[in-house]
Amino acid sequence: MWEPYLKGFKAYLQLERALSDNTVEAYLHDAAMLGDFVHSEKGNTAISAIETTTLQSFLAHINEQELSAGTQARVLSGIKSFFRYLALEEIIAKDPTELLESPKLKRKLPEFLSIEEIDQLFNAIDHSTPEGQRNRAMLETMYSCGLRVSELTGLSISNLHLDVGFIRVIGKGNKERLVPIGAAAIKQIKLYKDHVRTQLKTIKKGCENILFLNRRGSALSRVMVFLILKELTEKSGIKKNIHPHTLRHSFATHLVEAGADLRAVQEMLGHKSITTTEIYTHLDRSYLRQTMEKYHPRFGK
């Protein structure tokens, strides 16, 4: 029933909002889920006739499914974007989501690894195999540059500027940023690129410029990176729930704990707002106090 609206909504998210593929898919799923709910509750109700009370019932329905507050907030964000699009296109006269409130979110501190645990994880890699050499280069790059897993799997050879110690990263919404890369990661990338990647028998069309490939010459999936990390975690004996984002959190945490400027960390992570980056200061309260003692004119008086 909502197919034409969803098609237009998808184009709006991709072209006007320039959102990532994952966010677009999530928002489309949220809007379709609402459509199914409205149809089951109200039958063939016109989209222009949907009121705030119906949306509140939908959110209550979502809450009953025991989804996390974060997921519920994401669904609400998708629904709000959908009705904002409908209002812009003048499909509806009034946006019924204006009075909806988001669920209160607890700011959960991200899991991260200590510097010793990073070494422990990397030492668990079997460097005698081509895959092991590739995995070492991948994980060194993720930790050295604080990359999202999608940024890692999409990293292209033409965006490596190893001679000057930078890589160009394509982040959320196709936004580009330059990120410094450390000597350890540069060394592992060169070893992989020159001695492992060149030995692949075939490279799939369209993947010629992708740095990290599987044994069939295709780009690695996000799931594959997750599985590689999960296997290494078990092998290393680290008793933490580690996923690809853990290396990104560790990168940020170690920089902030060492006294790095928060704006610089924000730039390297590609965060739109510094509020997102500020969560890392919660991991080391002494950092906040040291900042106040150093910069506030009357803090020590």
C-alpha positions as CSV (number, residue, x, y, z in Angstrom):
1,M,0.0,0.0,0.0
2,W,2.9,2.4,0.8
3,E,5.2,1.2,-1.9
4,P,5.2,4.5,-4.0
5,Y,5.9,6.5,-0.8
6,L,8.7,4.2,0.3
7,K,10.3,4.5,-3.2
8,G,10.3,8.3,-3.0
9,F,11.5,8.1,0.6
10,K,14.4,6.0,-0.4
11,A,15.5,8.5,-3.1
12,Y,15.1,11.4,-0.6
13,L,17.3,9.6,2.0
14,Q,20.0,8.8,-0.6
15,L,20.1,12.0,-2.7
16,E,19.0,14.8,-0.3
17,R,20.1,13.4,3.0
18,A,23.1,11.5,1.7
19,L,22.7,8.8,4.3
20,S,24.7,5.6,4.4
21,D,23.2,2.4,2.8
22,N,22.7,0.8,6.2
23,T,20.8,3.8,7.6
24,V,18.6,4.0,4.4
25,E,17.7,0.3,4.8
26,A,17.0,0.7,8.5
27,Y,14.7,3.7,7.9
28,L,12.9,2.0,5.1
29,H,12.4,-1.0,7.3
30,D,11.0,1.2,10.1
31,A,8.5,2.9,7.7
32,A,7.4,-0.4,6.3
33,M,6.9,-1.8,9.8
34,L,4.7,1.2,10.6
35,G,2.7,0.6,7.4
36,D,2.1,-3.1,8.4
37,F,1.0,-1.9,11.9
38,V,-1.4,0.7,10.5
39,H,-2.9,-1.7,8.1
40,S,-3.5,-4.3,10.8
41,E,-5.0,-1.8,13.2
42,K,-6.8,0.6,10.8
43,G,-7.2,-1.2,7.5
44,N,-6.6,0.8,4.4
45,T,-6.3,4.1,6.1
46,A,-4.9,6.9,3.9
47,I,-1.4,8.0,4.9
48,S,-2.6,11.6,5.2
49,A,-5.2,10.5,7.9
50,I,-2.6,9.0,10.3
51,E,-2.6,10.9,13.6
52,T,-0.2,11.2,16.5
53,T,-2.3,8.8,18.6
54,T,-1.8,6.1,16.0
55,L,1.9,6.6,16.1
56,Q,1.9,6.5,19.9
57,S,0.1,3.2,19.7
58,F,2.8,2.0,17.2
59,L,5.6,3.0,19.6
60,A,3.8,1.2,22.5
61,H,3.6,-1.9,20.3
62,I,7.4,-1.6,19.6
63,N,8.1,-1.2,23.3
64,E,6.1,-4.4,24.1
65,Q,8.5,-6.3,21.9
66,E,11.2,-5.5,24.5
67,L,13.5,-3.8,22.0
68,S,16.3,-1.7,23.6
69,A,15.8,2.0,24.1
70,G,18.5,2.6,21.4
71,T,16.6,0.5,18.9
72,Q,13.3,2.2,19.7
73,A,14.9,5.6,19.3
74,R,16.3,4.5,15.9
75,V,12.8,3.4,14.8
76,L,11.3,6.7,15.9
77,S,14.1,8.6,14.0
78,G,13.2,6.6,10.9
79,I,9.5,7.3,11.3
80,K,10.1,11.0,11.8
81,S,12.3,11.2,8.7
82,F,9.5,9.5,6.7
83,F,6.8,11.9,7.8
84,R,9.2,14.9,7.2
85,Y,9.7,13.6,3.7
86,L,5.9,13.3,3.2
87,A,5.4,16.9,4.5
88,L,8.1,18.2,2.2
89,E,6.4,16.5,-0.8
90,E,3.0,17.9,0.4
91,I,1.6,14.4,0.6
92,I,0.5,15.3,4.1
93,A,-0.7,18.7,5.4
94,K,0.6,18.3,9.0
95,D,3.5,16.2,10.4
96,P,2.0,13.9,13.1
97,T,5.4,13.1,14.6
98,E,6.1,16.6,15.9
99,L,4.7,15.8,19.3
100,L,6.3,12.4,19.7
101,E,9.1,12.0,22.3
102,S,12.1,9.8,22.1
103,P,12.7,7.2,24.8
104,K,15.2,8.2,27.4
105,L,18.6,6.7,26.5
106,K,21.2,5.7,29.0
107,R,24.6,6.7,27.8
108,K,26.4,3.4,27.8
109,L,30.2,3.6,28.0
110,P,31.7,1.6,25.1
111,E,33.7,-1.5,25.6
112,F,37.4,-1.0,24.8
113,L,40.7,-2.9,25.1
114,S,43.7,-1.9,27.1
115,I,47.0,-1.4,25.2
116,E,48.1,-4.8,26.6
117,E,45.0,-6.5,25.3
118,I,45.5,-5.0,21.9
119,D,49.0,-6.6,21.9
120,Q,47.5,-9.8,23.1
121,L,44.9,-9.8,20.3
122,F,47.4,-9.1,17.6
123,N,49.8,-11.8,18.9
124,A,47.1,-14.4,18.5
125,I,47.2,-13.9,14.7
126,D,48.8,-16.7,12.7
127,H,51.3,-14.8,10.5
128,S,52.4,-17.9,8.6
129,T,49.2,-17.8,6.4
130,P,48.2,-15.2,3.8
131,E,44.9,-14.7,5.6
132,G,46.8,-14.1,8.9
133,Q,49.0,-11.4,7.2
134,R,45.9,-9.8,5.8
135,N,44.1,-9.8,9.1
136,R,47.1,-8.3,10.9
137,A,47.2,-5.5,8.3
138,M,43.4,-5.0,8.7
139,L,43.4,-4.8,12.5
140,E,46.5,-2.6,12.7
141,T,44.7,-0.2,10.3
142,M,41.5,-0.2,12.2
143,Y,43.2,0.5,15.5
144,S,45.8,3.0,14.1
145,C,43.1,5.1,12.3
146,G,39.9,4.4,14.4
147,L,38.0,3.2,11.4
148,R,34.4,2.0,11.2
149,V,34.2,-1.6,9.8
150,S,32.5,-0.2,6.6
151,E,35.4,2.3,6.2
152,L,37.9,-0.6,6.5
153,T,36.2,-2.9,4.0
154,G,35.8,0.0,1.5
155,L,39.3,1.3,1.9
156,S,40.9,1.7,-1.6
157,I,44.5,1.5,-2.7
158,S,44.3,4.9,-4.4
159,N,43.3,6.5,-1.0
160,L,46.5,5.3,0.7
161,H,49.1,8.0,1.0
162,L,51.6,6.0,3.0
163,D,54.6,8.1,2.0
164,V,53.2,11.1,3.9
165,G,51.5,9.0,6.6
166,F,47.8,9.5,5.8
167,I,44.8,7.6,4.4
168,R,41.7,9.1,2.8
169,V,38.6,7.6,4.4
170,I,35.0,7.5,3.0
171,G,32.8,7.8,6.0
172,K,29.1,8.1,6.7
173,G,27.1,9.9,4.0
174,N,30.1,9.6,1.7
175,K,31.9,12.3,3.6
176,E,35.7,12.1,3.2
177,R,38.3,12.8,5.8
178,L,42.1,12.5,6.0
179,V,43.4,10.4,8.9
180,P,47.0,9.9,10.0
181,I,48.2,6.3,10.0
182,G,51.0,5.0,12.2
183,A,54.2,3.2,11.3
184,A,53.1,-0.2,12.5
185,A,50.0,-0.2,10.3
186,I,52.0,1.2,7.3
187,K,54.5,-1.7,7.7
188,Q,51.7,-4.3,7.8
189,I,49.8,-2.8,4.8
190,K,52.9,-2.8,2.7
191,L,53.7,-6.5,3.6
192,Y,50.2,-7.5,2.8
193,K,49.9,-5.5,-0.4
194,D,53.3,-6.5,-1.8
195,H,53.5,-10.1,-0.7
196,V,49.9,-11.4,-0.2
197,R,47.5,-9.4,-2.3
198,T,49.7,-9.7,-5.4
199,Q,49.5,-13.5,-5.1
200,L,45.7,-13.7,-5.6
201,K,44.9,-15.6,-8.8
202,T,41.9,-13.5,-9.7
203,I,40.4,-10.2,-8.5
204,K,36.7,-9.8,-9.0
205,K,35.7,-7.0,-11.4
206,G,35.0,-3.8,-9.5
207,C,37.4,-4.8,-6.6
208,E,40.7,-4.0,-8.3
209,N,41.1,-0.9,-6.2
210,I,39.9,-2.4,-2.9
211,L,42.8,-3.0,-0.5
212,F,41.6,-5.9,1.6
213,L,40.2,-8.9,-0.3
214,N,39.2,-12.5,0.5
215,R,40.9,-15.5,-1.1
216,R,38.4,-15.3,-4.1
217,G,39.5,-11.7,-4.9
218,S,36.3,-10.1,-3.5
219,A,35.9,-7.3,-1.0
220,L,35.4,-8.6,2.6
221,S,32.0,-8.3,4.1
222,R,31.4,-6.6,7.5
223,V,30.2,-10.0,8.9
224,M,33.5,-11.6,7.8
225,V,35.5,-9.0,9.7
226,F,33.3,-9.6,12.8
227,L,33.9,-13.4,12.5
228,I,37.7,-12.9,12.1
229,L,37.7,-10.8,15.3
230,K,35.5,-13.2,17.2
231,E,37.8,-16.1,16.4
232,L,40.9,-14.1,17.4
233,T,39.3,-13.0,20.7
234,E,38.6,-16.7,21.7
235,K,42.2,-17.6,20.6
236,S,43.8,-14.8,22.6
237,G,41.8,-15.6,25.8
238,I,40.5,-12.1,26.2
239,K,37.2,-12.3,28.2
240,K,35.4,-9.4,26.6
241,N,32.6,-9.0,24.0
242,I,34.8,-7.7,21.2
243,H,33.4,-6.6,17.8
244,P,35.0,-4.4,15.1
245,H,33.8,-1.2,16.7
246,T,35.8,-2.1,19.9
247,L,39.0,-1.3,18.1
248,R,37.6,2.1,17.1
249,H,36.6,2.7,20.8
250,S,40.1,1.6,21.9
251,F,41.7,4.1,19.5
252,A,39.7,7.0,20.8
253,T,40.0,6.0,24.5
254,H,43.8,5.6,24.3
255,L,44.1,9.0,22.6
256,V,41.9,10.8,25.1
257,E,43.5,9.1,28.1
258,A,46.9,10.3,26.8
259,G,45.6,13.9,26.7
260,A,44.8,14.3,23.0
261,D,42.7,17.3,22.0
262,L,39.0,16.3,21.8
263,R,38.5,18.3,18.6
264,A,41.3,16.4,16.9
265,V,39.9,13.1,18.0
266,Q,36.5,14.1,16.7
267,E,38.0,15.0,13.3
268,M,39.9,11.6,13.1
269,L,36.7,9.7,14.1
270,G,34.6,11.6,11.6
271,H,32.0,12.5,14.3
272,K,29.5,15.1,13.1
273,S,29.1,16.5,16.7
274,I,31.7,16.7,19.4
275,T,29.1,15.4,21.9
276,T,29.5,12.0,20.4
277,T,33.2,12.2,21.0
278,E,32.8,13.5,24.5
279,I,31.7,10.0,25.8
280,Y,35.4,9.0,25.7
281,T,36.2,11.5,28.4
282,H,33.9,9.6,30.8
283,L,36.3,6.7,30.6
284,D,39.0,8.7,32.5
285,R,37.7,11.2,34.9
286,S,41.2,12.4,35.7
287,Y,41.4,13.8,32.2
288,L,38.5,16.2,33.0
289,R,40.1,17.4,36.2
290,Q,43.5,17.9,34.6
291,T,41.8,20.0,31.8
292,M,40.1,22.2,34.4
293,E,43.3,22.6,36.5
294,K,45.3,23.5,33.4
295,Y,42.8,25.9,31.7
296,H,40.4,27.3,34.3
297,P,41.8,30.6,35.8
298,R,40.2,30.1,39.2
299,F,39.9,26.3,39.5
300,G,42.9,26.0,41.8
301,K,42.3,29.1,43.9
